[in-house]
Amino acid sequence: MEMWQSSKHGQLFASAQTKEQAPTCVTCHMPSGTHDTGLGLTLGNVGNGSVIEPEKPVVKMRIITAQEAERQRKLMIQTCLPCHSSRFATENLEKADAIKKEADAVLGEAVKIITQLESEGLLQRKTTPADMAHGRKPEPVAKASLVLGADQVYDGLSEIEQRFYEMFKLHHASTFKGAYHQNPMFTHNEGFLHLKKDLTYIQNQAAELRRRAKER
């Protein structure tokens, strides 16, 4: 909703002079009264997006065929045609595709780092008040499988895993969904900026965990 409101489409709707001309959520996501709100969506479908075969997702994502992606893209362009040319719609949707793939790549870098830390036994759970009361230090996560992405929980994780949770759930989604809503400011300020900060934090924490491990 925020992405749409602060986009050109949302700004047109906010103006009394252009309100009737502006597309709303229903215009693009429920054309002709369909209840298939995913109609026309390709890489931006569902909360964590999709990838097109044979590409492998960096975390759990929907996988679609190239034929399905092409079919859905044509449907979305048809939705855009009352206001835009097919060339304009195609170019802008392809730009959003590129941003989705770039966001996936940043997320993938974080996955590699955390997976390697787990294999080295360096992931540490967050110190709880009970730990502090008894003078216990954070310890490596034990008897728990590493889960990153859509099925990841938040509680009981190491700080680096919690940061990844925010990276994936909030900043990754804001980056590519802002792009598909044609809102470059939202894409950067609420998405990609934080996505890169998340990766930097994870890189720095990984270096610090390895430094501490050498000092033991």
Buried (B, 14 or more C-beta within 10 A) or exposed (E): EEBBBBBEBBEBBEEEEEEEEBBEEEBBBBBEEEEEEBBBBBBBBEEBBBBBEEBEBBBBBBBBEEEBBEEBBEBBBEBBEEBBEEEEBBEBBEBBBEBBBBBBEBBBEBBEBBEEBBEEEBBBBBEEEEBEEEEEEBEBBEEEEBEBBBEBEEEEBBBBBBBBBBBBBBBBBBBBBBBBBBBBEBBBBBBBBBBBEBBEBBEEBBEEBEEEEEEE
